Amino acid sequence: MISLRLWIGVGCLAALTACGDRGDTSSGGSGGGGVELPAPKPLVVATWNLHNFYNHLIDDPGQANLEATDPAWGQHRVDVGLALKAIDADILLLQEVESTAVLQELNQMELDGRYSDVVVIDANDPRGIDVGVMSKVPLDATISHSEEFFAKEGTNGPDYIFARDVLEVHLTFNGRAIVMLNVHYKAKENDDPDKRLAEAQRTRAIADEITAAAPETALLIAGDFNDLPGSPPYDAAAGAPPDVYSNAAIHVDEADRWTFDFQGSLELVDHMLSNPLMAARLDAASVVIRHDPEFQPASDHAPIIATYQIN
């Protein structure tokens, strides 16, 4: 496997550097080294596939033809903006977005510039549907894994690259190092289930590398898995005991626990998985999957929103 990380941004790389012993997963009191934890502060996180969020104004390499086919960009931007205003998350992990410029236009024209950091890294999808982040919290770094090669575990190949990317986002909030891995795995159209499984396995390996280097890191894997709970890719990302990642969506009523309507079958294909340290800080009552009628013009997926009480 070739491991190549593209670092975007400057500042303290908090998730890779231990900033004191804050490994205690309690909501208050002292950490393992006797360090007093601050009072928790809420951090609202949302993941959402925005469904071909292109514009038709800004030419990106190789995307001019796609942009020309979307004269409804202005209305799509308005629809997405109305939904994101209602969500008002601190961190937005987004899929199927074209470019940083597109998200910056959304931020300035529809969201009153509330997001200080906006990042999309051009990656591997031939249609130009990348993953991106919008954050009210200053980002310490963003890392692309789009140029990594990896095989399905237990095999000698073929070697794969991510269908889009795993966008690794580092931030520090209320003294806690946090990493979020924003994913969008191979779709089932022209399916290659081995590729999707290998993507999930490699994502979990990235997560494990981060938390092995800095055990106090709170970590999320979130995005469009294009697969269901209990599927091999889902299980690979969630991991095995004693280090199983928890899915925020389990706290949503079963009738509402879906993000995509596939020909009448309501499926949970988008997920928000958290490592034990992050899971201990989830406000379970806050988790919602928004199926509001006013959200439906914005995307064919539904967003997952959750609040974590971070210290």
C-alpha positions in Angstrom: 0.0 0.0 0.0 1.2 3.5 -0.9 0.2 6.0 1.7 0.1 9.7 0.6 -1.4 12.4 2.6 -2.1 15.9 1.2 -2.1 18.4 4.0 -4.2 21.6 3.5 -4.0 24.3 6.2 -1.7 25.3 8.9 -1.7 25.4 12.7 -1.4 22.9 15.5 -2.1 19.4 14.2 -4.0 18.6 17.3 -5.2 15.2 16.5 -1.7 13.9 15.9 -0.1 15.5 18.9 -1.1 14.7 22.4 -2.1 17.9 24.2 -2.0 16.7 27.7 -3.7 13.6 29.1 -7.4 14.0 28.3 -8.2 10.4 27.6 -11.0 10.2 30.2 -14.3 9.6 28.4 -16.5 11.0 31.2 -18.3 14.2 30.7 -16.5 16.0 33.5 -14.0 15.5 36.3 -10.3 14.7 35.8 -8.6 12.9 32.9 -6.4 9.8 33.4 -3.5 12.0 34.4 -5.5 14.1 36.9 -6.1 16.9 34.4 -9.4 18.6 35.1 -11.6 18.5 32.0 -13.5 21.7 31.0 -17.3 21.9 31.2 -18.8 20.3 28.0 -19.7 22.5 25.1 -22.2 21.4 22.3 -20.9 20.7 18.8 -23.5 20.1 16.2 -22.4 17.9 13.3 -24.3 17.1 10.1 -23.6 14.8 7.2 -25.5 15.2 3.9 -25.2 14.1 0.3 -26.3 17.2 -1.7 -27.0 15.3 -5.0 -24.9 16.8 -7.8 -24.3 20.2 -6.3 -22.8 21.8 -9.3 -22.9 25.4 -10.5 -22.7 26.7 -14.1 -20.6 29.7 -13.5 -17.1 28.7 -12.5 -15.0 26.5 -14.7 -13.2 23.8 -12.9 -10.8 21.4 -14.8 -12.7 18.9 -16.8 -16.1 20.1 -15.5 -17.3 22.7 -18.1 -19.7 20.3 -19.8 -21.2 19.2 -16.5 -21.7 22.8 -15.4 -23.4 23.7 -18.7 -26.0 21.0 -18.0 -27.2 22.6 -14.7 -29.2 25.8 -15.5 -31.1 25.2 -12.3 -28.0 25.8 -10.1 -29.5 29.0 -8.6 -32.6 27.3 -7.3 -30.6 24.2 -6.1 -28.4 26.6 -4.1 -31.4 28.3 -2.6 -33.0 25.0 -1.7 -29.8 23.7 -0.1 -29.3 27.0 1.7 -32.8 27.0 3.2 -32.2 23.5 4.6 -28.7 24.2 5.9 -30.0 27.4 7.7 -32.6 25.2 9.4 -30.0 22.7 10.5 -27.4 25.4 11.5 -24.7 22.8 12.3 -21.3 23.8 13.5 -19.7 21.3 11.1 -21.1 20.2 7.8 -19.7 17.0 6.2 -21.0 17.2 2.6 -20.9 14.8 -0.4 -21.5 15.3 -4.1 -20.2 18.9 -4.2 -18.2 20.2 -7.1 -15.6 22.7 -5.6 -14.6 25.0 -2.8 -15.9 27.9 -5.0 -19.4 26.3 -5.1 -19.6 26.0 -1.3 -18.2 29.5 -0.8 -20.9 30.8 -3.0 -23.5 28.9 -1.0 -22.0 30.2 2.2 -21.9 33.8 1.2 -25.2 34.0 -0.8 -27.5 31.7 1.3 -25.9 31.3 4.7 -24.8 34.8 5.6 -21.1 33.7 5.6 -21.5 31.8 8.9 -18.9 29.2 8.0 -15.4 30.5 8.5 -13.7 27.4 6.9 -14.8 25.9 3.6 -12.8 23.1 1.9 -13.2 20.8 -1.1 -10.3 18.9 -2.6 -10.6 17.7 -6.2 -10.4 13.9 -6.2 -11.2 10.9 -8.3 -14.8 10.9 -9.4 -15.1 11.5 -13.2 -18.3 13.5 -12.7 -16.5 15.8 -10.3 -18.6 14.9 -7.2 -16.2 15.5 -4.3 -16.6 15.6 -0.6 -16.3 18.8 1.3 -16.5 20.5 4.7 -18.0 23.7 6.0 -17.1 24.6 9.6 -17.7 27.4 12.1 -14.8 26.0 14.1 -11.4 26.9 12.6 -9.8 23.8 11.1 -6.3 22.8 12.1 -5.8 20.8 8.9 -7.5 18.9 6.1 -6.0 15.8 4.5 -6.8 14.1 1.2 -6.4 10.3 0.8 -7.4 10.4 -2.9 -4.0 9.2 -4.1 -3.6 6.2 -1.8 -3.6 2.7 -3.3 -4.9 -0.2 -1.2 -6.3 -3.8 -1.7 -9.1 -5.6 0.0 -7.7 -7.1 3.2 -6.5 -10.6 2.9 -5.8 -10.3 -0.9 -2.9 -9.3 -3.1 -5.0 -7.1 -5.3 -6.4 -5.6 -7.3 -5.3 -2.3 -5.9 -8.0 0.3 -5.5 -8.2 4.1 -5.0 -11.1 5.8 -3.3 -14.1 6.4 -5.6 -14.1 10.0 -4.4 -11.9 10.6 -1.4 -11.7 10.3 2.4 -11.4 13.9 3.5 -9.7 13.9 6.9 -10.6 17.0 8.9 -8.7 18.0 12.1 -10.0 20.6 14.6 -9.8 21.4 18.3 -12.9 22.2 20.2 -13.1 23.0 23.9 -9.6 21.6 24.3 -10.4 18.3 22.6 -8.6 17.0 19.5 -11.3 15.9 17.0 -10.9 14.2 13.6 -13.7 13.6 11.2 -13.4 11.3 8.1 -15.8 12.4 5.4 -16.5 9.5 3.0 -18.5 8.7 -0.1 -17.9 5.1 -1.1 -18.5 3.3 -4.5 -22.1 3.4 -5.6 -24.0 0.2 -6.5 -24.5 1.3 -10.1 -22.0 -0.8 -12.1 -21.3 -2.3 -8.7 -18.0 -3.5 -7.4 -18.7 -4.6 -3.8 -15.1 -5.6 -3.3 -14.0 -2.0 -4.0 -16.6 -0.6 -1.6 -15.4 -3.1 1.1 -11.8 -2.2 0.5 -12.7 1.5 0.8 -14.3 0.9 4.2 -11.5 -1.2 5.4 -8.9 1.4 4.5 -11.0 4.2 6.1 -11.1 2.2 9.4 -7.3 1.6 9.1 -6.8 5.4 8.7 -9.0 6.0 11.8 -7.0 3.4 13.8 -3.7 4.9 12.8 -4.9 8.3 14.1 -6.2 7.0 17.4 -3.2 4.8 17.9 -0.9 7.9 17.6 -3.2 10.0 19.8 -5.6 8.0 22.0 -7.3 11.1 23.3 -8.7 11.9 19.9 -12.5 12.0 19.4 -13.2 10.6 15.9 -16.1 10.3 13.5 -16.5 8.4 10.2 -19.4 10.0 8.4 -20.9 10.2 5.0 -22.5 8.2 2.2 -21.5 4.6 2.5 -23.8 3.5 -0.3 -24.6 0.4 1.9 -26.7 -0.7 4.8 -26.0 -1.5 8.5 -24.8 -5.0 8.7 -23.3 -5.0 5.2 -19.5 -5.9 4.9 -18.5 -2.3 4.2 -20.5 -1.0 7.2 -19.1 -3.7 9.5 -15.5 -3.0 8.3 -15.8 0.7 9.1 -17.6 0.0 12.5 -15.0 -2.5 13.5 -15.0 -5.3 16.0 -15.1 -5.5 19.8 -13.6 -4.0 22.0 -13.3 -1.0 19.6 -16.7 -0.9 17.9 -17.7 2.5 16.5 -21.3 3.5 17.3 -23.8 4.8 14.8 -25.7 7.9 15.8 -28.7 6.9 13.8 -29.6 4.1 16.2 -31.1 6.8 18.4 -33.6 7.8 15.7 -37.0 6.1 15.8 -37.0 3.1 13.5 -39.7 4.5 11.2 -37.5 7.5 10.5 -34.2 5.7 10.4 -33.5 6.1 6.7 -31.7 8.5 4.4 -32.5 7.3 0.9 -35.7 6.2 -0.9 -34.6 3.5 -3.4 -37.6 2.8 -5.5 -39.9 2.7 -2.5 -37.4 1.0 -0.2 -36.4 3.3 2.6 -32.7 2.7 3.2 -30.1 3.9 5.7 -27.1 4.3 3.5 -25.6 7.4 5.1 -24.0 7.0 8.5 -22.3 8.8 11.4 -20.0 6.4 13.2 -18.0 7.5 16.3 -15.2 6.0 18.2 -15.9 5.2 21.9 -14.5 8.5 23.1 -16.7 10.5 20.8 -19.7 8.2 21.3 -19.5 8.9 25.1 -20.1 12.6 24.3 -23.2 12.1 22.0 -26.4 13.7 23.1 -28.6 10.8 22.0 -31.8 12.8 22.2 -30.4 15.3 19.7 -30.0 12.8 16.8 -32.4 13.4 13.9 -32.7 12.5 10.3 -34.6 15.3 8.6 -37.3 14.3 6.2 -39.0 17.7 6.2 -40.9 18.3 2.9 -39.0 21.6 2.5 -35.7 19.6 2.5 -36.8 17.3 -0.4 -36.1 19.7 -3.3 -32.5 20.1 -2.1 -31.4 16.4 -2.3 -32.5 12.8 -2.8 -30.8 12.0 0.5 -31.8 13.1 4.0 -29.3 14.7 6.4 -28.2 13.2 9.7 -27.7 15.7 12.5 -26.2 15.1 16.0 -24.9 17.1 18.9 -21.9 16.0 20.9 -21.1 17.5 24.3 -17.3 18.0 23.9 -14.7 18.2 26.6 
